[in-house]
Amino acid sequence: MIRQAAVIDSMQHWVAKGWLSHLNRAFVGFLLDLEPNATDAVLWAGALVSHQLDRGEVYLDLEKLCEQPGMTLAIPADDAWAVEQDAAAAELARLKVYSLDSWQAALSQSRLVSSGQGDTPLVLAGNRLYLRRYWHYEQITQACIMQRLQPARDSLPASLAGRLQTLFPTSPESPDWQKIACVLALRARFAIITGGPGTGKTTTLTKLLALLIELAPQNSEHSKPLNILLAAPTGKAAARVSESIAKALDRLTLDETIKQCIPRKASTLHRLLGSQHDSRRFLHNRQNPIVADIVIVDEASMIDLEMMASLLEALPANTQLILLGDKDQLASVEAGSVMGDLCRGAEHAAYEQETLAWIDRYAGEQPKPAAVPGSAINQQTVMLQYSHRFDAHSGIGQLAKAVNQGDALQAQAILTDTERYPDLRPEPHAEYIALRQHPSPDAANSLLRNLVINSGDSAESSRNRRGYGYYLAQIQNGRPDSAERYDAWAMQVLTAFDAFQVLSALRKGPWGVEGLNHCIEEWLFAKAKQALWYEGRPVMITRNDYNLGLMNGDIGIALRDSIGKLRVAFPIADAGGEPSANLKIRWISPMRLPDVETAFAITVHKSQGSEFNHVALVLPENISPVHTRELIYTGITRAKDSFTLLETSDSGVFAKAILTCRK
């Protein structure tokens, strides 16, 4: 018991340092209640697996813990990392007394741990230690997907070749991965279409749905039109996919009856599953499944393990599931990098001979055989590789590619070559070049201020480099003179706000979102910000509110309505289901919005599922374990037209982050 007391004291010290949470410490207390004689190793393992869950990891990798404890645990995970390295090293030395064998021995002998049987709170699977609930989610996900990988069709009709030729008349790439994605998705009840921005995921999906609708009448089970449901993890992502589907349908030449069967409105996954107030459970589950022939989920990289397991359990065995997303983006804020795990190896197109024969027979395409055999999931996964948005002259596209490949030197060279890549050339240009050559907090602060206040009215400012000054001008100059026009005005303001976005990896510190939001408020609203609410304040919803119809990640702006009352305007899709053209404005009193935060600067995680004309990504002075290749890539690819990187010191945070990959 004396040794246990020492362990508890040490954990309390970690809590005080911010390296463990109070919840992690409370979980250790729960373990002690179940087994008062638990060993120190078991207690530490319990605290650390709980800590990993806070970081979005569903298990504790004991082998990595022994090899690189600091990197594995990301302690501490803020911009005090450099200052605290020595202290962290001393504390982590407490864990180095345990070898992999000693961890395994202690855990395997504990009544708190099993290999899956029973109801132990901890599960040990090889070198991975899980909390039971997340081990269970992983088992459900694996079993349900493997079941759906079984072929649903032995062959496709001969007429399909003609339809594919009509839908895919030409392709800028060989082989045509969009066509391959369609024929593979027709083979089984599970498919993944992944790829970076602008690679045509939504266009491919729309063509695939047209093919599925045409094939349906040939199946006697389908006497009615296919019931197709479209979903995304967040409200903003759902709005974006709705708009993308509508644009794709406008571009494609399809029979009107087929167009009518393709859904144009996406819901959130929570709505699809039927979330229940104050409960982790959903209305739809194994006993009460969703009624659908096909379910499509866009922005699947944002799906956490618990949500994926809930979705799969709620789908009938004969429902087809199609996932779309960018496997190289950040994983979900919650625990589990589901999309990244499912797509592991997708870039190699590691198809077996049977899969290659199917592709050749029905798509007429012949991908090169991979050197390494792929998994069963790889056979139903296609990675789209040609970007229709970012060509060879796009700095954003080239920079994202270099980052994804882990090429820090090439990425640095691209950032500097603003003559060749004008989308990486912010104004004032001379100030940017000076910052690139000699990064410093003052220089970064000065450039950021100029970017923020820019209204886009000056001669040297293109419309793609407007800052927050642009949406403020819309507020002041566009205010209508009649009540009927206030909704249209609010929509113009919200659209103008999306022209620019400041992103950070951190929440705390001067270069985290809290510090950045404080500075930006001072620059833009030095007088108004004395009050919490003021006209022009942008806010982000931080928790789903189904009573108000607002989802986590939705952004609204405080504006004075037609009677001069301060309200927050949010864009909401109307009940008719049409995207952007029929977005409506919902005016809500600030007093009804307790779970919001100012959104001049938001975290890269919170930006997932969104796009902005111009993105400014701010990096702190010191490297933190949260700075990874995936985070940098995600930040860059939120930009449609212009991207600016602001490094605040010469410590090499950008380059080091590119070399740090969590996959």
Order of alpha helices (4+ residues) and beta strands (2+ residues): alpha-alpha-alpha-beta-alpha-alpha-alpha-alpha-beta-beta-beta-alpha-alpha-alpha-beta-alpha-beta-alpha-alpha-beta-alpha-beta-alpha-beta-alpha-alpha-beta-alpha-alpha-alpha-alpha-alpha-alpha-beta-alpha-beta-beta-beta-beta-beta-beta-alpha-beta-alpha-beta-alpha
